[in-house]
Amino acid sequence: MARHTWATLAFHSGQPVGIISQALGHSSLRVTETYLKPFGNELVDKANRQLIASVRKCKWKNETEYRAGL
């Protein structure tokens, strides 16, 4: 459990997968990537939410400027 927690914290703090793999003593990056795979979707989901929010803000701003004649 401590190894998994360490790997998860390292991954979310932006540590390279290669460093995590070496620290855990995995035989290959593939093993580490499989170990961390469930967490990858969380990052993609967060990135998508941020992108959608920025598009909505931009669209709203443009509509407001258009209505104001800017």
MARNUKOL-312935 format. One record per atom (N, C-alpha, C, O): residue number from 1; residue in one letter; atom name; x, y, z. Coordinates in steps of 0.001 Angstrom, whole numbers, plus 500000, padded with zeros to 6 digits. Example, Ala and Ser with C-alpha at 12.3 -4.5 7.8 and 13.67 -1.06 7.14 Angstrom:
<1, A, N, <513190, 494310, 507800>>
<1, A, CA, <512300, 495500, 507800>>
<1, A, C, <513200, 496700, 507800>>
<1, A, O, <514236, 496681, 508465>>
<2, S, N, <512850, 497750, 507080>>
<2, S, CA, <513670, 498940, 507140>>
<2, S, C, <512900, 500030, 507870>>
<2, S, O, <513409, 501138, 508039>>
This chain:
<1, M, N, <500828, 498810, 500000>>
<1, M, CA, <500000, 500000, 500000>>
<1, M, C, <500876, 501260, 500000>>
<1, M, O, <500555, 502230, 499313>>
<2, A, N, <501949, 501256, 500742>>
<2, A, CA, <502831, 502427, 500789>>
<2, A, C, <503459, 502687, 499426>>
<2, A, O, <503616, 503840, 499024>>
<3, R, N, <503819, 501627, 498716>>
<3, R, CA, <504413, 501783, 497384>>
<3, R, C, <503404, 502418, 496418>>
<3, R, O, <503741, 503309, 495638>>
<4, H, N, <502177, 501941, 496490>>
<4, H, CA, <501149, 502467, 495594>>
<4, H, C, <500869, 503935, 495904>>
<4, H, O, <500719, 504748, 494992>>
<5, T, N, <500799, 504268, 497174>>
<5, T, CA, <500579, 505653, 497584>>
<5, T, C, <501725, 506538, 497115>>
<5, T, O, <501501, 507630, 496593>>
<6, W, N, <502954, 506064, 497302>>
<6, W, CA, <504116, 506838, 496868>>
<6, W, C, <504073, 507069, 495364>>
<6, W, O, <504291, 508186, 494894>>
<7, A, N, <503788, 506007, 494610>>
<7, A, CA, <503740, 506121, 493152>>
<7, A, C, <502644, 507091, 492714>>
<7, A, O, <502847, 507892, 491801>>
<8, T, N, <501503, 507020, 493356>>
<8, T, CA, <500387, 507897, 493024>>
<8, T, C, <500742, 509352, 493308>>
<8, T, O, <500497, 510225, 492476>>
<9, L, N, <501309, 509614, 494465>>
<9, L, CA, <501705, 510981, 494816>>
<9, L, C, <502776, 511504, 493868>>
<9, L, O, <502726, 512658, 493443>>
<10, A, N, <503735, 510664, 493540>>
<10, A, CA, <504799, 511063, 492615>>
<10, A, C, <504216, 511383, 491245>>
<10, A, O, <504585, 512381, 490625>>
<11, F, N, <503311, 510541, 490780>>
<11, F, CA, <502684, 510742, 489476>>
<11, F, C, <501907, 512058, 489439>>
<11, F, O, <502040, 512831, 488490>>
<12, H, N, <501102, 512312, 490461>>
<12, H, CA, <500292, 513529, 490495>>
<12, H, C, <501112, 514784, 490737>>
<12, H, O, <500642, 515889, 490466>>
<13, S, N, <502324, 514632, 491239>>
<13, S, CA, <503177, 515807, 491409>>
<13, S, C, <504010, 516079, 490165>>
<13, S, O, <504822, 517004, 490144>>
<14, G, N, <503805, 515266, 489124>>
<14, G, CA, <504475, 515519, 487853>>
<14, G, C, <505800, 514808, 487653>>
<14, G, O, <506541, 515129, 486723>>
<15, Q, N, <506108, 513853, 488508>>
<15, Q, CA, <507352, 513112, 488342>>
<15, Q, C, <507285, 512251, 487079>>
<15, Q, O, <506238, 511674, 486782>>
<16, P, N, <508373, 512161, 486344>>
<16, P, CA, <508384, 511323, 485144>>
<16, P, C, <508135, 509854, 485490>>
<16, P, O, <508587, 509363, 486524>>
<17, V, N, <507421, 509175, 484620>>
<17, V, CA, <507108, 507766, 484847>>
<17, V, C, <508393, 506944, 484951>>
<17, V, O, <508438, 505963, 485692>>
<18, G, N, <509422, 507330, 484225>>
<18, G, CA, <510698, 506620, 484293>>
<18, G, C, <511310, 506645, 485686>>
<18, G, O, <511870, 505647, 486141>>
<19, I, N, <511205, 507765, 486352>>
<19, I, CA, <511725, 507892, 487721>>
<19, I, C, <510905, 507027, 488668>>
<19, I, O, <511454, 506338, 489528>>
<20, I, N, <509593, 507067, 488503>>
<20, I, CA, <508714, 506251, 489345>>
<20, I, C, <509024, 504777, 489127>>
<20, I, O, <509115, 504004, 490081>>
<21, S, N, <509185, 504397, 487875>>
<21, S, CA, <509492, 503009, 487536>>
<21, S, C, <510789, 502552, 488196>>
<21, S, O, <510855, 501476, 488790>>
<22, Q, N, <511808, 503383, 488081>>
<22, Q, CA, <513098, 503041, 488682>>
<22, Q, C, <512991, 502953, 490203>>
<22, Q, O, <513548, 502040, 490811>>
<23, A, N, <512284, 503889, 490814>>
<23, A, CA, <512147, 503893, 492267>>
<23, A, C, <511424, 502651, 492777>>
<23, A, O, <511730, 502141, 493855>>
<24, L, N, <510458, 502167, 491989>>
<24, L, CA, <509701, 500990, 492396>>
<24, L, C, <510404, 499685, 492019>>
<24, L, O, <509994, 498603, 492440>>
<25, G, N, <511459, 499800, 491229>>
<25, G, CA, <512196, 498607, 490826>>
<25, G, C, <511479, 497776, 489776>>
<25, G, O, <511698, 496569, 489679>>
<26, H, N, <510626, 498416, 488990>>
<26, H, CA, <509916, 497695, 487941>>
<26, H, C, <510873, 497317, 486823>>
<26, H, O, <511860, 498008, 486570>>
<27, S, N, <510568, 496212, 486158>>
<27, S, CA, <511427, 495711, 485087>>
<27, S, C, <511302, 496526, 483803>>
<27, S, O, <512193, 496480, 482955>>
<28, S, N, <510212, 497270, 483650>>
<28, S, CA, <510029, 498091, 482450>>
<28, S, C, <509034, 499213, 482732>>
<28, S, O, <508296, 499192, 483718>>
<29, L, N, <509043, 500193, 481831>>
<29, L, CA, <508075, 501288, 481958>>
<29, L, C, <506647, 500781, 481767>>
<29, L, O, <505703, 501331, 482334>>
<30, R, N, <506501, 499743, 480975>>
<30, R, CA, <505166, 499187, 480731>>
<30, R, C, <504509, 498738, 482042>>
<30, R, O, <503312, 498941, 482248>>
<31, V, N, <505297, 498136, 482912>>
<31, V, CA, <504767, 497694, 484211>>
<31, V, C, <504278, 498907, 485001>>
<31, V, O, <503190, 498885, 485577>>
<32, T, N, <505083, 499954, 485023>>
<32, T, CA, <504726, 501158, 485769>>
<32, T, C, <503512, 501846, 485156>>
<32, T, O, <502625, 502300, 485878>>
<33, E, N, <503469, 501925, 483834>>
<33, E, CA, <502340, 502557, 483165>>
<33, E, C, <501041, 501808, 483465>>
<33, E, O, <499991, 502423, 483645>>
<34, T, N, <501120, 500486, 483518>>
<34, T, CA, <499948, 499685, 483864>>
<34, T, C, <499525, 499972, 485296>>
<34, T, O, <498336, 500075, 485598>>
<35, Y, N, <500502, 500099, 486161>>
<35, Y, CA, <500283, 500403, 487574>>
<35, Y, C, <499588, 501750, 487740>>
<35, Y, O, <498723, 501904, 488602>>
<36, L, N, <499966, 502726, 486911>>
<36, L, CA, <499445, 504084, 487042>>
<36, L, C, <498263, 504376, 486123>>
<36, L, O, <497646, 505435, 486240>>
<37, K, N, <497941, 503472, 485226>>
<37, K, CA, <496915, 503717, 484212>>
<37, K, C, <495595, 504247, 484770>>
<37, K, O, <495034, 505176, 484189>>
<38, P, N, <495080, 503705, 485860>>
<38, P, CA, <493798, 504226, 486358>>
<38, P, C, <493827, 505713, 486666>>
<38, P, O, <492784, 506365, 486648>>
<39, F, N, <495006, 506262, 486948>>
<39, F, CA, <495098, 507671, 487310>>
<39, F, C, <495219, 508569, 486092>>
<39, F, O, <494966, 509770, 486185>>
<40, G, N, <495601, 508009, 484954>>
<40, G, CA, <495745, 508801, 483742>>
<40, G, C, <494443, 509410, 483293>>
<40, G, O, <494430, 510543, 482810>>
<41, N, N, <493346, 508694, 483437>>
<41, N, CA, <492050, 509213, 483020>>
<41, N, C, <491631, 510419, 483839>>
<41, N, O, <490963, 511313, 483321>>
<42, E, N, <492007, 510458, 485091>>
<42, E, CA, <491674, 511611, 485929>>
<42, E, C, <492311, 512876, 485374>>
<42, E, O, <491688, 513938, 485359>>
<43, L, N, <493553, 512760, 484919>>
<43, L, CA, <494247, 513924, 484377>>
<43, L, C, <493632, 514366, 483057>>
<43, L, O, <493502, 515563, 482802>>
<44, V, N, <493256, 513415, 482224>>
<44, V, CA, <492606, 513741, 480955>>
<44, V, C, <491261, 514404, 481217>>
<44, V, O, <490922, 515400, 480577>>
<45, D, N, <490500, 513861, 482147>>
<45, D, CA, <489205, 514449, 482493>>
<45, D, C, <489366, 515884, 482992>>
<45, D, O, <488597, 516768, 482615>>
<46, K, N, <490354, 516105, 483829>>
<46, K, CA, <490593, 517451, 484358>>
<46, K, C, <490979, 518405, 483228>>
<46, K, O, <490498, 519537, 483179>>
<47, A, N, <491838, 517954, 482327>>
<47, A, CA, <492246, 518793, 481197>>
<47, A, C, <491045, 519129, 480320>>
<47, A, O, <490905, 520267, 479871>>
<48, N, N, <490182, 518155, 480073>>
<48, N, CA, <488990, 518398, 479269>>
<48, N, C, <488056, 519395, 479931>>
<48, N, O, <487513, 520278, 479266>>
<49, R, N, <487864, 519260, 481240>>
<49, R, CA, <487002, 520207, 481955>>
<49, R, C, <487555, 521629, 481864>>
<49, R, O, <486802, 522582, 481665>>
<50, Q, N, <488876, 521766, 482010>>
<50, Q, CA, <489499, 523085, 481934>>
<50, Q, C, <489351, 523684, 480542>>
<50, Q, O, <489074, 524875, 480399>>
<51, L, N, <489536, 522861, 479521>>
<51, L, CA, <489400, 523341, 478147>>
<51, L, C, <487971, 523784, 477864>>
<51, L, O, <487751, 524852, 477291>>
<52, I, N, <487012, 522977, 478259>>
<52, I, CA, <485603, 523327, 478031>>
<52, I, C, <485245, 524610, 478766>>
<52, I, O, <484547, 525466, 478223>>
<53, A, N, <485718, 524744, 479987>>
<53, A, CA, <485439, 525962, 480758>>
<53, A, C, <486037, 527195, 480077>>
<53, A, O, <485411, 528254, 480050>>
<54, S, N, <487239, 527059, 479531>>
<54, S, CA, <487871, 528211, 478878>>
<54, S, C, <487143, 528576, 477588>>
<54, S, O, <487032, 529755, 477252>>
<55, V, N, <486649, 527576, 476866>>
<55, V, CA, <485884, 527853, 475642>>
<55, V, C, <484581, 528545, 475994>>
<55, V, O, <484180, 529497, 475324>>
<56, R, N, <483919, 528077, 477035>>
<56, R, CA, <482664, 528713, 477458>>
<56, R, C, <482891, 530157, 477850>>
<56, R, O, <482108, 531031, 477478>>
<57, K, N, <483963, 530422, 478605>>
<57, K, CA, <484263, 531798, 479018>>
<57, K, C, <484541, 532666, 477802>>
<57, K, O, <484068, 533800, 477721>>
<58, C, N, <485304, 532137, 476862>>
<58, C, CA, <485648, 532891, 475661>>
<58, C, C, <484392, 533175, 474851>>
<58, C, O, <484205, 534296, 474377>>
<59, K, N, <483532, 532183, 474685>>
<59, K, CA, <482298, 532353, 473929>>
<59, K, C, <481418, 533397, 474601>>
<59, K, O, <480869, 534274, 473933>>
<60, W, N, <481282, 533306, 475915>>
<60, W, CA, <480455, 534258, 476649>>
<60, W, C, <481018, 535673, 476497>>
<60, W, O, <480272, 536630, 476292>>
<61, K, N, <482341, 535788, 476599>>
<61, K, CA, <482986, 537090, 476483>>
<61, K, C, <482739, 537667, 475087>>
<61, K, O, <482413, 538846, 474947>>
<62, N, N, <482896, 536827, 474050>>
<62, N, CA, <482682, 537305, 472686>>
<62, N, C, <481238, 537723, 472453>>
<62, N, O, <480993, 538731, 471791>>
<63, E, N, <480278, 536971, 472983>>
<63, E, CA, <478867, 537340, 472838>>
<63, E, C, <478569, 538649, 473551>>
<63, E, O, <477815, 539480, 473045>>
<64, T, N, <479161, 538834, 474727>>
<64, T, CA, <478958, 540062, 475491>>
<64, T, C, <479537, 541253, 474729>>
<64, T, O, <478906, 542307, 474646>>
<65, E, N, <480748, 541084, 474170>>
<65, E, CA, <481366, 542158, 473398>>
<65, E, C, <480550, 542460, 472148>>
<65, E, O, <480394, 543621, 471769>>
<66, Y, N, <480027, 541412, 471504>>
<66, Y, CA, <479225, 541601, 470298>>
<66, Y, C, <477969, 542410, 470616>>
<66, Y, O, <477624, 543353, 469904>>
<67, R, N, <477299, 542024, 471693>>
<67, R, CA, <476075, 542736, 472074>>
<67, R, C, <476352, 544170, 472482>>
<67, R, O, <475508, 545050, 472310>>
<68, A, N, <477541, 544399, 473025>>
<68, A, CA, <477908, 545750, 473450>>
<68, A, C, <478433, 546586, 472290>>
<68, A, O, <478684, 547782, 472439>>
<69, G, N, <478599, 545936, 471114>>
<69, G, CA, <479093, 546671, 469946>>
<69, G, C, <480589, 546886, 469962>>
<69, G, O, <481091, 547815, 469330>>
<70, L, N, <481323, 546018, 470692>>
<70, L, CA, <482782, 546163, 470770>>
<70, L, C, <483478, 545430, 469669>>
<70, L, O, <484707, 545452, 469592>>
